[in-house]
Amino acid sequence: MNPGPDAPGFGVYVHWPYCARICPYCDFNVHRDRRPGEAAQLAKAILEDLVQRREATGPRGLTSVFFGGGTPSLMDPEAVAAVVAACRRLWEAGPDLEVSLEANPTDAEAGRFAALAEAGVNRLSLGLQSLEDEALALLGRNHDAAAGRRAAAAAARAFPRVSIDLIYARPGQSPSAWASELDAAIALGAGHISPYQLTIEPGTAFDRAVRRGRLAPPADPQAADLWDVTQDRLTRAGFEAYEVSNHARTPADRSRHNLTYWRGGDWLGVGPGAHGRLTVEGLRRGQVCPARPADYIAAVARGEGAGEVEVLSPRDAAVERVLSGLRLAEGVGFGELVDLDLSPDAAGVRDLASQGLLAADPARLRVTDDGRRLLDSVLERLLAG
């Protein structure tokens, strides 16, 4: 039941919301672990929720499990192992099941890498964010650059696949400094690098700092220069930009779990605030779990861990498909977009193609390199009608 290499697949996303420190740019569903015993209760609730949700999915070929957060590297490795074992038991998982886990580079967490690998994790996503101490302090991280390098080396020893996250377009960052930082990150040897442009999300500490005039991110032209440096440096090093913010040395280094999202596949979301998507009888169903850990634990006890469930209209499902699929270099097949009246002959498609922003491809809607730099504008114009 395992899909082919280009099929969307079916995944399970596990949200572990606890963080030792909440970063000033973060708008994820994160919490401090301040209630004695709550983390253990949450781990049990996640296991129970998986069992309850098996009825909704039916038999599936499982391609990936992703532990995100929060800081899932703070999970008890035994709890991680129990979740992986439950997923393997409930769905049909092949020997190449991808099990990813996000981690921070503190020495305490890096010391758990061997135990997490023993628990079944075979792909680590390491949140380095920067290799410069001053930038790490600005970003509110609780590690320095030396700890980041130690963690990357420890990850390479423990896991067959490693991805590293970086944040660029930081206040005052120059293209030359970013180029040097990228070169240093490339030298760490990871097969996957995800450089994310710093965005100021509403309600975050950085948002408040910007509004008070205490923080000034680069203007759009400067951010575009940093984007160009990113593409140039990673391409020269042999990385493929298979997605807007994700670069892989080889196809085997790509994130199978994230490809499930971007290719319009199905996934379960378990844990506080987790989102999921299931296609049932031809209809796309969205699900959002209760956000607070205590509320999620109580909901699972009632058999309601899936939280709010929304049935997407065919048009809304197609819009979602465009928004995620155009992030990929491979784009989206026009056959999936009939509810948006998008085809090679549609006026909007022809206009964007004539400007060099969309590829002249009769089978798939996909952006060019220039279109990728202006992706938000391209999407806005495509969906305006």
ROKOL-424400 format. One line per field, with one value per residue (C-alpha): residue in one letter; residue number from 0; chain; x negated, y, z negated. Coordinates in Angstrom, 1 decimal. Example, Ala and Ser with C-alpha at 12.3 -4.5 7.8 and 13.67 -1.06 7.14 Angstrom:
2
r: (A_S);
k: (0_1);
c: (A_A);
x: (-12.3_-13.7);
y: (-4.5_-1.1);
z: (-7.8_-7.1);
END
This chain:
385
r: (M_N_P_G_P_D_A_P_G_F_G_V_Y_V_H_W_P_Y_C_A_R_I_C_P_Y_C_D_F_N_V_H_R_D_R_R_P_G_E_A_A_Q_L_A_K_A_I_L_E_D_L_V_Q_R_R_E_A_T_G_P_R_G_L_T_S_V_F_F_G_G_G_T_P_S_L_M_D_P_E_A_V_A_A_V_V_A_A_C_R_R_L_W_E_A_G_P_D_L_E_V_S_L_E_A_N_P_T_D_A_E_A_G_R_F_A_A_L_A_E_A_G_V_N_R_L_S_L_G_L_Q_S_L_E_D_E_A_L_A_L_L_G_R_N_H_D_A_A_A_G_R_R_A_A_A_A_A_A_R_A_F_P_R_V_S_I_D_L_I_Y_A_R_P_G_Q_S_P_S_A_W_A_S_E_L_D_A_A_I_A_L_G_A_G_H_I_S_P_Y_Q_L_T_I_E_P_G_T_A_F_D_R_A_V_R_R_G_R_L_A_P_P_A_D_P_Q_A_A_D_L_W_D_V_T_Q_D_R_L_T_R_A_G_F_E_A_Y_E_V_S_N_H_A_R_T_P_A_D_R_S_R_H_N_L_T_Y_W_R_G_G_D_W_L_G_V_G_P_G_A_H_G_R_L_T_V_E_G_L_R_R_G_Q_V_C_P_A_R_P_A_D_Y_I_A_A_V_A_R_G_E_G_A_G_E_V_E_V_L_S_P_R_D_A_A_V_E_R_V_L_S_G_L_R_L_A_E_G_V_G_F_G_E_L_V_D_L_D_L_S_P_D_A_A_G_V_R_D_L_A_S_Q_G_L_L_A_A_D_P_A_R_L_R_V_T_D_D_G_R_R_L_L_D_S_V_L_E_R_L_L_A_G);
k: (0_1_2_3_4_5_6_7_8_9_10_11_12_13_14_15_16_17_18_19_20_21_22_23_24_25_26_27_28_29_30_31_32_33_34_35_36_37_38_39_40_41_42_43_44_45_46_47_48_49_50_51_52_53_54_55_56_57_58_59_60_61_62_63_64_65_66_67_68_69_70_71_72_73_74_75_76_77_78_79_80_81_82_83_84_85_86_87_88_89_90_91_92_93_94_95_96_97_98_99_100_101_102_103_104_105_106_107_108_109_110_111_112_113_114_115_116_117_118_119_120_121_122_123_124_125_126_127_128_129_130_131_132_133_134_135_136_137_138_139_140_141_142_143_144_145_146_147_148_149_150_151_152_153_154_155_156_157_158_159_160_161_162_163_164_165_166_167_168_169_170_171_172_173_174_175_176_177_178_179_180_181_182_183_184_185_186_187_188_189_190_191_192_193_194_195_196_197_198_199_200_201_202_203_204_205_206_207_208_209_210_211_212_213_214_215_216_217_218_219_220_221_222_223_224_225_226_227_228_229_230_231_232_233_234_235_236_237_238_239_240_241_242_243_244_245_246_247_248_249_250_251_252_253_254_255_256_257_258_259_260_261_262_263_264_265_266_267_268_269_270_271_272_273_274_275_276_277_278_279_280_281_282_283_284_285_286_287_288_289_290_291_292_293_294_295_296_297_298_299_300_301_302_303_304_305_306_307_308_309_310_311_312_313_314_315_316_317_318_319_320_321_322_323_324_325_326_327_328_329_330_331_332_333_334_335_336_337_338_339_340_341_342_343_344_345_346_347_348_349_350_351_352_353_354_355_356_357_358_359_360_361_362_363_364_365_366_367_368_369_370_371_372_373_374_375_376_377_378_379_380_381_382_383_384);
c: (A_A_A_A_A_A_A_A_A_A_A_A_A_A_A_A_A_A_A_A_A_A_A_A_A_A_A_A_A_A_A_A_A_A_A_A_A_A_A_A_A_A_A_A_A_A_A_A_A_A_A_A_A_A_A_A_A_A_A_A_A_A_A_A_A_A_A_A_A_A_A_A_A_A_A_A_A_A_A_A_A_A_A_A_A_A_A_A_A_A_A_A_A_A_A_A_A_A_A_A_A_A_A_A_A_A_A_A_A_A_A_A_A_A_A_A_A_A_A_A_A_A_A_A_A_A_A_A_A_A_A_A_A_A_A_A_A_A_A_A_A_A_A_A_A_A_A_A_A_A_A_A_A_A_A_A_A_A_A_A_A_A_A_A_A_A_A_A_A_A_A_A_A_A_A_A_A_A_A_A_A_A_A_A_A_A_A_A_A_A_A_A_A_A_A_A_A_A_A_A_A_A_A_A_A_A_A_A_A_A_A_A_A_A_A_A_A_A_A_A_A_A_A_A_A_A_A_A_A_A_A_A_A_A_A_A_A_A_A_A_A_A_A_A_A_A_A_A_A_A_A_A_A_A_A_A_A_A_A_A_A_A_A_A_A_A_A_A_A_A_A_A_A_A_A_A_A_A_A_A_A_A_A_A_A_A_A_A_A_A_A_A_A_A_A_A_A_A_A_A_A_A_A_A_A_A_A_A_A_A_A_A_A_A_A_A_A_A_A_A_A_A_A_A_A_A_A_A_A_A_A_A_A_A_A_A_A_A_A_A_A_A_A_A_A_A_A_A_A_A_A_A_A_A_A_A_A_A_A_A_A_A_A_A_A_A_A_A_A_A_A_A_A_A_A_A_A_A_A_A_A_A_A_A_A);
x: (0.0_-3.0_-2.6_-5.1_-7.8_-5.8_-2.5_-1.3_-1.4_0.3_-1.3_-0.8_-1.7_-2.3_-2.4_-4.3_-3.7_-6.1_-9.1_-11.8_-11.8_-9.3_-11.2_-10.1_-9.3_-7.2_-3.5_-3.1_-0.9_-3.6_-3.4_-5.6_-5.5_-4.4_-1.7_-3.2_-2.3_-0.6_-3.3_-2.9_0.9_0.5_-1.7_1.0_3.8_1.9_1.7_5.4_6.2_4.3_6.4_9.7_8.7_7.9_11.6_11.8_8.8_9.4_6.4_3.7_0.1_-1.8_-4.7_-5.7_-5.4_-6.5_-7.0_-6.7_-6.2_-7.1_-10.2_-9.6_-13.2_-12.1_-9.7_-10.6_-12.2_-10.0_-6.9_-8.3_-8.9_-5.4_-3.9_-6.0_-5.0_-1.4_-1.5_-3.2_-0.5_2.5_1.4_-0.7_-4.2_-7.0_-10.6_-11.5_-8.9_-10.2_-10.1_-11.1_-11.5_-12.3_-15.1_-16.9_-20.7_-21.2_-23.7_-21.0_-18.8_-21.8_-22.6_-19.2_-19.8_-21.0_-17.9_-15.6_-17.2_-16.7_-13.1_-12.6_-13.5_-15.5_-15.4_-16.2_-15.2_-17.6_-16.7_-20.1_-18.5_-21.9_-25.6_-26.3_-26.1_-24.8_-21.9_-21.1_-20.7_-18.5_-16.3_-16.0_-17.6_-19.0_-22.1_-25.2_-26.8_-29.3_-26.5_-24.8_-27.9_-28.2_-24.5_-24.9_-27.8_-25.9_-22.9_-25.1_-26.4_-22.9_-20.6_-20.9_-19.1_-19.5_-17.9_-18.9_-16.8_-18.1_-16.5_-17.7_-16.6_-17.4_-17.8_-21.1_-22.1_-24.2_-24.4_-28.1_-27.6_-24.6_-26.7_-29.4_-26.9_-25.3_-28.7_-29.4_-26.0_-26.6_-30.0_-28.1_-27.2_-23.4_-21.5_-18.7_-18.7_-15.6_-16.4_-13.3_-12.9_-12.2_-8.5_-7.0_-3.9_-1.0_-0.9_-4.6_-7.2_-8.9_-5.6_-5.4_-9.1_-8.5_-5.5_-7.5_-10.3_-12.8_-13.2_-13.6_-13.7_-15.2_-13.0_-11.8_-14.7_-17.2_-15.3_-15.2_-19.0_-19.3_-16.9_-19.2_-22.2_-20.3_-19.5_-23.0_-25.0_-22.8_-22.6_-26.4_-26.7_-24.6_-21.3_-18.0_-15.3_-12.5_-10.3_-10.3_-12.2_-13.5_-16.7_-17.9_-21.2_-19.3_-15.7_-16.2_-17.0_-13.6_-11.1_-8.5_-6.2_-6.2_-5.7_-2.5_-1.3_-2.5_-1.2_2.3_2.1_3.9_2.5_3.7_2.9_2.7_1.7_2.7_3.5_2.6_4.2_5.0_6.6_8.5_10.2_13.4_15.9_14.2_14.5_11.6_12.1_10.0_9.5_8.0_7.4_8.0_5.1_4.5_2.9_5.5_8.3_6.9_6.4_10.0_11.3_9.5_11.1_14.5_13.6_13.3_9.6_10.1_11.7_13.3_13.9_14.7_15.8_14.1_16.0_14.4_13.4_11.8_10.0_8.7_7.5_5.7_4.1_2.8_1.5_-0.6_-1.4_-2.9_-5.5_-6.9_-9.1_-7.0_-3.8_-0.2_1.5_4.1_6.5_6.6_7.7_10.9_12.9_10.9_11.2_7.4_6.0_3.2_5.6_7.0_6.4_4.6_2.3_1.4_0.7_-1.6_-3.3_-3.9_-5.6_-7.9_-6.4_-4.6_-6.1_-4.7_-3.7_-0.4_-0.1_-1.1_-0.7_-4.2_-6.2_-9.5_-12.5_-11.3_-7.8_-9.1_-10.7_-7.2_-5.1_-2.7_-1.9_-1.5_0.9_2.9_3.3_4.2_6.9_8.3_11.1);
y: (0.0_2.3_5.1_5.8_8.4_11.3_10.4_12.6_9.9_9.8_11.1_11.7_15.0_15.0_18.4_18.7_22.2_22.6_25.0_25.9_29.4_31.1_32.9_36.5_35.7_32.6_32.5_28.7_27.0_26.8_26.6_26.3_23.0_24.4_21.9_18.9_15.6_17.3_16.2_12.6_13.0_14.6_11.7_9.2_11.4_11.4_7.6_7.4_10.0_8.0_4.9_6.9_8.4_5.1_4.6_7.8_7.0_3.3_1.3_3.5_3.1_5.3_7.2_9.6_10.6_14.2_15.4_19.2_21.9_23.4_21.4_17.7_16.9_17.6_14.6_11.5_9.2_6.4_8.5_9.1_5.3_4.6_7.0_5.5_2.0_3.0_4.5_1.4_-0.8_1.2_1.8_-0.1_1.3_0.2_-0.3_3.1_5.0_8.6_9.6_13.3_15.2_18.9_19.7_22.7_22.7_23.0_20.6_19.1_18.2_17.0_14.6_12.9_12.3_8.7_7.9_9.5_7.6_4.4_5.4_5.3_8.8_8.7_12.3_15.2_18.8_21.0_24.6_26.2_29.5_31.2_30.5_34.0_34.6_38.2_37.0_34.1_36.6_38.8_35.8_34.9_31.5_29.6_28.3_29.9_29.2_26.7_24.7_24.7_23.3_20.6_19.7_19.4_17.0_15.0_14.8_13.6_10.7_9.7_10.1_9.0_12.2_15.7_19.0_22.4_25.5_29.0_32.4_35.3_38.8_39.8_43.4_44.8_41.6_42.2_39.9_39.2_38.2_36.0_34.3_33.5_32.1_30.0_28.6_27.7_26.0_24.0_22.9_21.2_18.5_18.2_16.9_19.4_23.1_25.2_29.0_30.9_34.7_36.4_37.4_39.6_37.7_39.7_39.3_38.2_40.1_41.1_42.6_44.7_45.7_46.8_48.8_50.6_51.4_49.1_46.6_47.3_44.3_44.8_46.5_44.4_45.2_44.2_41.1_40.2_40.6_38.1_35.7_35.8_35.0_32.1_30.6_31.2_29.8_26.7_25.9_26.2_23.7_21.2_21.8_21.8_24.3_21.8_24.1_27.9_27.5_24.0_22.8_19.2_17.7_14.7_13.7_11.2_14.2_15.8_15.9_13.3_14.5_18.1_16.9_15.3_18.8_20.5_17.7_17.8_14.5_13.4_13.6_13.3_16.0_15.0_17.0_20.5_22.8_20.3_20.6_17.7_17.0_13.9_13.2_11.2_10.3_12.8_15.7_17.4_17.6_20.0_19.4_21.5_20.1_22.2_24.4_24.3_21.0_20.6_21.2_18.7_16.0_16.5_16.4_13.1_11.7_12.5_11.0_14.4_14.9_15.9_19.1_21.2_19.5_21.6_20.2_22.3_23.2_21.9_25.5_26.0_22.7_23.8_27.1_25.3_23.1_26.1_27.8_24.8_23.3_26.4_26.4_23.3_23.5_20.7_22.8_21.4_19.5_21.4_18.5_19.3_22.9_22.6_24.2_27.4_27.5_27.4_25.9_26.7_28.8_30.8_34.5_34.9_32.0_33.2_36.7_35.5_33.1_36.0_37.9_34.9_34.3_31.0_28.2_27.4_23.9_22.4_19.9_21.7_25.1_26.0_29.1_30.0_31.1_34.8_33.8_32.1_35.4_37.0_34.1_36.0_38.4_35.5_33.7_36.9_37.4_33.8_33.7_37.2_35.8);
z: (0.0_0.1_2.8_5.5_5.0_6.5_4.7_1.9_-0.7_-4.1_-7.3_-11.0_-12.5_-16.3_-18.0_-21.2_-22.5_-25.3_-25.0_-27.5_-26.1_-23.7_-20.9_-20.1_-16.4_-17.1_-16.6_-16.9_-19.5_-22.3_-26.1_-29.1_-30.9_-34.2_-35.3_-37.1_-35.4_-32.4_-29.9_-30.8_-30.5_-27.1_-25.9_-26.9_-25.3_-22.0_-22.0_-22.7_-20.0_-17.4_-18.2_-18.1_-14.7_-13.0_-12.4_-10.4_-8.2_-7.6_-6.4_-4.9_-3.8_-6.2_-4.7_-7.5_-11.1_-12.1_-15.7_-15.6_-18.2_-20.4_-21.2_-20.7_-21.5_-25.1_-24.9_-26.9_-24.3_-25.6_-24.7_-21.2_-20.8_-21.9_-19.4_-16.6_-17.6_-17.7_-14.2_-12.8_-14.5_-13.3_-9.7_-7.2_-7.4_-5.1_-6.3_-4.9_-7.1_-7.6_-11.2_-11.7_-14.9_-15.4_-17.9_-19.3_-19.5_-23.3_-24.7_-26.9_-24.0_-21.8_-24.6_-23.9_-20.2_-20.6_-22.7_-20.2_-17.3_-19.3_-19.7_-15.9_-14.7_-11.5_-10.4_-12.6_-11.8_-13.8_-14.5_-14.3_-13.0_-12.9_-13.3_-14.7_-18.4_-18.0_-15.8_-18.1_-21.0_-18.9_-18.0_-21.6_-21.3_-24.3_-22.5_-21.0_-17.7_-19.2_-20.7_-17.3_-15.6_-18.3_-17.9_-14.1_-14.6_-17.1_-14.8_-12.0_-14.2_-15.4_-12.4_-8.8_-7.6_-9.0_-8.1_-9.4_-9.7_-9.3_-9.6_-7.3_-6.5_-10.0_-11.0_-9.6_-7.8_-4.8_-1.7_-2.2_-5.9_-4.9_-2.2_-4.7_-7.1_-4.5_-3.5_-7.1_-7.3_-4.1_-5.5_-8.4_-5.9_-6.3_-3.3_-3.7_-4.5_-5.1_-5.1_-6.2_-5.7_-9.0_-9.1_-11.7_-12.8_-14.5_-18.3_-18.7_-20.7_-17.4_-16.2_-19.3_-18.9_-15.3_-16.2_-18.9_-16.5_-18.3_-15.5_-11.7_-9.4_-6.0_-3.4_-0.4_1.9_-0.7_-1.5_2.2_2.4_-0.5_1.2_4.3_2.2_0.7_4.1_5.5_2.6_2.2_5.9_6.2_3.4_5.2_3.4_5.3_4.4_4.6_2.5_1.8_-1.5_-1.3_0.4_0.7_1.9_3.5_4.0_1.1_-1.2_-0.6_-3.5_-2.6_-5.3_-4.1_-0.5_-1.7_-2.6_0.5_2.8_1.3_-0.5_-3.7_-7.2_-10.7_-13.3_-16.9_-19.9_-21.1_-18.2_-15.5_-12.1_-9.8_-6.4_-5.3_-2.0_-2.8_0.0_2.3_-0.1_-1.8_-5.6_-7.8_-11.5_-14.3_-17.7_-20.9_-21.4_-25.2_-26.4_-29.2_-26.8_-24.3_-27.0_-28.1_-24.5_-23.9_-27.1_-25.6_-22.2_-20.6_-20.1_-16.4_-17.7_-15.0_-11.7_-8.5_-5.2_-2.5_0.7_3.9_4.7_1.2_1.6_5.0_3.6_0.8_3.4_5.4_2.3_1.2_4.6_6.2_3.4_5.1_8.2_9.7_9.3_9.6_12.3_14.1_13.7_9.9_10.6_12.6_9.8_10.2_14.0_14.2_17.4_19.8_21.8_18.9_19.4_16.0_16.7_20.1_18.8_16.1_18.5_20.9_18.1_17.4_14.0_14.9_17.0_20.4_19.4_20.8_18.0_14.8_13.2_11.9_11.3_12.9_10.9_11.3_10.3_7.2_6.1_6.5_5.4_3.1_6.0_8.5_6.1_5.5_9.3_10.0_7.3_7.9_10.0);
END
